[in-house]
Amino acid sequence: MDNSDAVAGGIEKYYAIERKNLIHLLKLSVKNLIDYALSLNSSIEEEVSTLYQLFVILEQVLQHGLKEKIGIFNANLEYYNVIQGLAKDTEWIKEILESVDNMSNLKTLSGKGRGMLRVSIMQKKTHTLFNEIIMRTDKTRMFYHSHALLLSEESSLIPGLLTGLNVIDCNLYLKERDLDSLPQVVQLTNYLKEGNYLDTPSPPPSPQLSDARSYQHILEQKSYVEEINEKLRADNVCLEKKCKMLKEDADAVKHEADDLKSQLQEVRSEKQCLSAQLESLEESHKKRLQVEKADMAVERETYEASRQGLNDLYLLAKEQLATANAKIAELQRDVEVERNIRRDLESANELLEKELQDKDDTITALRKQCSDVKKLNLDMLNQVQNSGKKVAEKEAAVRQLENKTEMTSSQIADLIKTTKELSIQNEDLKKELDGYKCKYHNIESKHEKIQTEYEVEKELKTKLQQQSSQDRTELTTLRAEVMHVNELKSSLKQLHRENDDLRRSCREQEMALIELGDHLSKSKVKAEEMKYNTELMKESKWTNDREIENCQLCNKNFSVARRKHHCRHCGGIFCHQCSDNTMPLPSSSRPLRVCDRCHDILLERSIKS
C-alpha cells in the first residue's frame, strides 16, 4: 500500500508540474504575441512564429489529458470532438464549426481543430471558447482524464490570460493552407532571455568594507552552503528510499513472475484438457452428424414414399368421390323421375278409384236395373219369353261389363304391385345412398388422418431443422472456443515476452541498484558533491546588499518601495518584479525565490528532463 501511494503521489506531482509548465508557457507566449503586435502597430496579416507558437501551446492545452477513445469500437479522439459536443447547445461555436467544415483543404480532425483556433482568434472569441470548455465540465469530463489541465483548478487562469488577445487584430488567409500536417513543436528558445549575468563584469570590491560586513557576508554564504548540504542530504534520503522501493518492486515483480509461471502451467493444463475435450467433442459431433444424416436420408426416403402413396390414395379417393358424386347425382335424378312417376301413378290411381267408384255406381245402378229387370221379368214373364233375344243381349252386355270390371281390378292390382316394387327400389336406393355417404365419411376421415400425419411429419422436419441449427450453434461455439484458445496462446506468448522484459528490467534495476550502492558506499561521491558545491559557490556568488544599488536585470534604483531580494540560485540582487518566481532548488526541500533569468533556465532544464 505504501509503494502504491508513493507511486500515485509521484504521478500526481508529475501531472501538476506538467500543468504548471503549460500555464507558464501560455503566459510567455501570450506576452510575446502582445509585445509583437504592439511593436507592429497594425493587424497581423501573416502567421508569424510567435502566433504559431501560441496555437501550438493552445493545442497542447486542449490535448492535455485527452482520452485516446471512448469505448472499444469507436475511433480515436481529437480535441475537435470536444468542441463538436459543445456546439450542440451554443450557436456561435456551431457557426465557427460550419465555416471550418466548408473549407475543402481541411480533411482531418486535427486540421479542422487548428482552423477552428485560427477562426476564433480572428473573431476574438478564444477566451470565451476556453471559458465554455472549462465551465461545461458535465460534457467535457467524458473526453478527458481526471488529471487534465482543463478539469483542474489552474484552468481558471486560461480565460483571463486569453482576454489579452482581444487587443490584437488578426486577418489570416486559411483557404489554401495545409493545416493537416503542421509540426507541433514548442520552441523554448523564444522564451529565454538574451545575455548571461555571469558575463557581466563584477564591480571591484570596495576597500572601505568593514570586518563586520565581511563576517556577515561569510555567514550568509555559510547558510547558503548549509542549505545546499541539506538539499543534498534530502536527495540522498530520497535516493535511498527509491532504492528500497526498487528492491521491493523487484521482489514484487519476482512474485508476479512466479504467479505468472503458475498461471502459465495452469493455462497449459487447461489448454490440454480443452484440446482433448475439443477432439472428443469433434469426434462425437461428427458421429452424430453422420448418424443424423443417415437418419435424415432414411426418413426423407420414407417420407417421399409415404407421400407418394398418400398422393396416390388421395387421387384414388378423389376419383372415387367424383364417381360416387356422379352416381349420387344420377340416383337423385332417378329418384326424382320415380317420384314424378309415383306422383303420376298416384294421380292415375286416384283417377282409377274415381272411375271404379263411377263403375260401382254404374254396377249398383245396373244391379238396380237388374232387380228392376227381374221384377219386370217376373212381372213380364210372358213378355220375357217373348222377348228372350233382348234378354240374352242384355246379359251379354252385363257379362262384358263384369269382364271390364275384372280387367280394371287386375290393372289396379298390377299398379299396386308396381308401386310396392317402386317403394322397395326407393328403399334400396336410399340404402345405397347411405352406403355411399359412409364411404364418403370414411374417405374424409382417411384424408384427415393423412393431413394429421403430414403435419406430424412437418413438425418432425422442423424439429430436425432446429436440431441442425442447434448443432450449427454448437459448432460456432466450439469454433469460438478454439479462437479463444488461440487468443489464450497469443496472450501466453505476450505474457512470456512481458515476463522476459520484466526480467530484463529487473536485472537492469538490480545492476543500477548495485551501482548506486557502490557509488553511495564510496567516498568519491562526497568529494564530487563537495567539488560541485564549491563550483556552484564560485559561479554563484552571494552578493552583498550594500554593494548593489540597482536591480541587476531592469537596472532600476532600489528605494523604500522597491526593496532588494536575493536570488537563491545565482546569489544576485533583484527587485520584486524581476524575482517574483519560485522554483525547487537543491539547497532546500521547498521552492525558493529566483530571478527571471534563473527561472527561465531552470524551467528549460525541467522541461528537457
Buried (B, 14 or more C-beta within 10 A) or exposed (E): EEEEEEEEEEEEEEBEEBBBBBBBBBBBBBBBBBEBBEEEEEEBEEBBEBBBBBBBBBBBBBBBBBEEEEEEEEEEBBBBBBBBBBBEEBEBBBEBBEBBEEBEEBEEBBBBBBBBBBBBBBBBBBBBBBBBBBEBEEBBEEBBEEBBBBBBEEBEEBBEBBBBBEEBEBEBEBEEBEBBEBEEEBEBEEBEEEEEBEEEEEEEEEEEEEEEBEEBBEEBBEEBBEBBBBBBEBEBEEEEEBBEBBEEBBEEBEEBBEEBEEEBEEBEEEBEEBEEEBEEBEEEBEEEEEEBEEEBEEBEEEBEEBBEEBEEBBEEBEEBBEEBEEEBEEBEEBBEEBEEBBEEBEEBBEEBEEEBEEBEEBBEEBBEBBEEBEEBBEEEEEEBEEBEEEBEEBEEEBEEBEEEBEEBEEEBEEBEEEBEEBEEEBEEBEEEBEEBEEBBEEBEEBBEEBEEEBEEBEEEBEEBEEEBEEBEEEBEEBEEBBEEBEEBEEEBEEBEEBBEEBEEEBEEBEEEBEEBEEEEEEEEBEEEBEEEBEEBBEEBBBBBBEBBEBBBBEEEEBEEEBEBBBBBBBBBBBBEEBBBBEBBBBBBBEEBBBBBBBBBBBBBEEBEE
